[in-house]
Amino acid sequence: MAEHNLKYAHFTTDWHDYRNNKLCNIDTHILSDLTLAQTMTITILAGFLQTTSHLELGYSIARQGDNAQPQDIWLVTCSLCGLAYHLQRDVHHHDGKLTQSLDRIRCYLAKKVRHDKLTHGHSQLQKCENMLNAQKHYTHIRLYSDTCFLHDAYDQILDALYPEMQAHMIP
């Protein structure tokens, strides 16, 4: 991560500004048929994401060029399940724990979805088993979005942040 930040410092700064701007203005991307509570949840989640790392779809695009495919974009983690704060000690903003209001909304499944490649434990993160490509990340979000509104809200935020990339995802 430190090497990436040094090599692509200008891109990282531009990306951070773009990302923060989109997250601050997420209300322009929220679907109109949501309840007030759901709208507030998305707004709170967007605020939380502003304090987390960039370990999501767009962060690695600088290495891939304009024709990036979801299968080629790494390093990606789920900000709701796989908090990877220890992977980027060189960045001032780091992943913290979900706020209590968001944590109460998150649906803790008794069992992980069988085909979900994402691991949740800190010991597994140390082995880098939580690193996904963009397509696997999208699949992970979609696996949980029907049962967990927080994952559904995260999916909507990703659609606002990465409209072109999301269009390339295999459903």
Secondary structure as the mmCIF struct_conf table of DSSP 4:
data_model
#
loop_
_struct_conf.conf_type_id
_struct_conf.id
_struct_conf.beg_label_comp_id
_struct_conf.beg_label_asym_id
_struct_conf.beg_label_seq_id
_struct_conf.end_label_comp_id
_struct_conf.end_label_asym_id
_struct_conf.end_label_seq_id
HELX_RH_AL_P HELX_RH_AL_P1 ALA A 2 LYS A 7
TURN_TY1_P TURN_TY1_P1 TYR A 8 TYR A 8
HELX_RH_AL_P HELX_RH_AL_P2 ALA A 9 CYS A 24
TURN_TY1_P TURN_TY1_P2 ASN A 25 ASN A 25
HELX_RH_3T_P HELX_RH_3T_P1 ILE A 26 THR A 28
TURN_TY1_P TURN_TY1_P3 HIS A 29 HIS A 29
BEND BEND1 ILE A 30 ILE A 30
TURN_TY1_P TURN_TY1_P4 SER A 32 ASP A 33
BEND BEND2 LEU A 34 LEU A 34
HELX_RH_AL_P HELX_RH_AL_P3 LEU A 36 GLN A 50
TURN_TY1_P TURN_TY1_P5 THR A 51 THR A 51
BEND BEND3 THR A 52 THR A 52
BEND BEND4 GLU A 56 GLU A 56
HELX_RH_3T_P HELX_RH_3T_P2 LEU A 57 SER A 60
HELX_RH_AL_P HELX_RH_AL_P4 ILE A 61 GLN A 64
TURN_TY1_P TURN_TY1_P6 ASP A 66 ASN A 67
HELX_RH_3T_P HELX_RH_3T_P3 PRO A 70 ASP A 72
STRN STRN1 VAL A 76 VAL A 76
TURN_TY1_P TURN_TY1_P7 SER A 79 CYS A 81
HELX_RH_3T_P HELX_RH_3T_P4 TYR A 85 LEU A 87
TURN_TY1_P TURN_TY1_P8 ARG A 89 ASP A 90
BEND BEND5 VAL A 91 HIS A 93
HELX_LH_PP_P HELX_LH_PP_P1 LYS A 97 THR A 99
HELX_RH_AL_P HELX_RH_AL_P5 GLN A 100 ILE A 105
BEND BEND6 ARG A 106 ARG A 106
BEND BEND7 ALA A 110 LYS A 111
TURN_TY1_P TURN_TY1_P9 ARG A 114 HIS A 115
HELX_RH_AL_P HELX_RH_AL_P6 HIS A 122 GLN A 126
TURN_TY1_P TURN_TY1_P10 LYS A 127 ASN A 130
STRN STRN2 LEU A 132 LEU A 132
HELX_RH_AL_P HELX_RH_AL_P7 ALA A 134 SER A 145
TURN_TY1_P TURN_TY1_P11 ASP A 146 THR A 147
HELX_RH_AL_P HELX_RH_AL_P8 PHE A 149 LEU A 161
HELX_RH_AL_P HELX_RH_AL_P9 PRO A 163 ALA A 167
TURN_TY1_P TURN_TY1_P12 HIS A 168 HIS A 168
BEND BEND8 MET A 169 MET A 169
#
